[in-house]
Amino acid sequence: MPVGLQAKKQYLEDQLSGLSPVQLLIRLYDVAVMSCSRKDRQRLNQALVQLIGSLNFEYGEISLGSYRLYNYCLRQARMGRFDEVKAILVGLRDAWVQAERKMRTEAAISNGGNARSVR
């Protein structure tokens, strides 16, 4: 592997290694949304497959509903409906950002510290 690619890979690994599972999920949504904006079907499909792979089906209906929504997004992307997919993914990402902020705020209150949130 060329030195530049190896350095970039190490940088990305370092950036991601300190993130919580929710922050990683938000980053994955960022990739998916950016892929919609660029109309990059391959990268969008990869991100959606990763989102599907992240589901925990022990949570029943919530996971099943998310699975159906991600599959719908995959189908829409195949038809080139990137704006529709992007709107769905932006809404889901925003919900996760709100949840992450709430979790950090609650943790800070219970620990007497400060909360750090995702932008």
C-alpha positions in Angstrom: 0.0 0.0 0.0 1.4 3.4 -0.9 2.5 5.6 2.0 -0.1 8.2 1.4 -3.0 5.7 1.4 -1.6 4.0 4.5 -1.4 7.4 6.3 -4.9 8.3 5.3 -6.2 4.9 6.4 -4.5 5.3 9.8 -5.9 8.8 10.2 -9.4 7.6 9.5 -9.0 4.7 12.0 -7.7 7.1 14.6 -10.7 9.4 14.0 -13.2 6.6 14.3 -11.7 4.7 17.2 -12.7 7.2 19.8 -16.3 7.5 18.7 -19.3 6.0 20.5 -21.5 3.5 18.7 -24.1 6.3 18.2 -21.4 8.7 16.8 -20.3 5.9 14.4 -23.8 5.5 13.3 -24.1 9.2 12.7 -20.9 9.2 10.6 -22.4 6.3 8.6 -25.5 8.5 7.9 -23.1 11.3 6.9 -21.5 9.0 4.3 -24.9 7.9 3.0 -26.3 11.5 2.8 -23.1 12.7 1.0 -23.4 9.8 -1.4 -26.9 10.9 -2.2 -25.7 14.4 -2.9 -23.1 13.0 -5.3 -25.4 10.5 -6.8 -22.8 7.8 -5.9 -25.0 4.7 -6.0 -22.2 2.3 -5.1 -21.1 4.2 -2.0 -24.7 4.8 -1.0 -25.5 1.1 -1.3 -22.4 0.3 0.8 -23.5 2.7 3.5 -27.1 1.3 3.5 -25.8 -2.3 3.7 -23.7 -1.2 6.7 -26.7 0.4 8.3 -28.7 -2.8 7.8 -25.8 -4.8 9.3 -25.8 -2.5 12.4 -29.4 -3.5 13.3 -30.0 -5.5 16.4 -33.1 -7.5 15.7 -33.5 -8.3 19.4 -35.4 -4.9 19.5 -38.1 -6.4 17.4 -40.4 -4.0 15.6 -38.0 -1.0 15.7 -35.3 -3.0 14.0 -37.7 -4.5 11.5 -39.1 -1.1 10.6 -35.6 0.3 10.1 -34.7 -2.8 8.0 -37.7 -2.1 5.7 -36.9 1.6 5.5 -33.2 0.9 4.5 -34.4 -1.7 1.9 -36.8 0.9 0.5 -33.9 3.3 0.3 -31.8 0.7 -1.6 -34.6 0.2 -4.1 -35.1 4.0 -4.6 -31.4 4.5 -5.1 -31.4 1.8 -7.8 -34.0 3.9 -9.5 -31.9 7.0 -9.2 -34.2 8.7 -6.7 -31.4 10.1 -4.6 -33.3 13.2 -3.4 -36.0 11.0 -1.8 -33.4 8.7 -0.2 -31.5 11.7 1.1 -34.6 13.2 2.7 -35.2 10.0 4.6 -31.6 9.6 5.7 -31.3 13.2 6.8 -34.4 12.8 9.0 -33.0 9.6 10.5 -29.6 11.2 11.1 -31.1 14.2 12.8 -33.1 12.0 15.1 -29.9 10.2 16.1 -28.1 13.5 16.6 -30.8 14.6 19.0 -30.7 11.3 20.8 -26.9 11.5 21.2 -27.2 15.0 22.5 -29.8 14.0 25.0 -27.7 11.0 26.2 -24.7 13.2 26.6 -26.7 15.9 28.5 -28.2 13.3 30.8 -24.8 11.7 31.4 -23.3 15.1 32.2 -26.0 15.9 34.6 -25.7 12.6 36.4 -21.9 12.9 36.5 -21.7 16.6 37.2 -19.6 17.2 34.0 -20.0 18.8 30.7 -21.6 17.2 27.6 -19.9 17.0 24.3 -22.1 16.7 21.3 -22.0 15.9 17.6 -22.3 18.9 15.3 
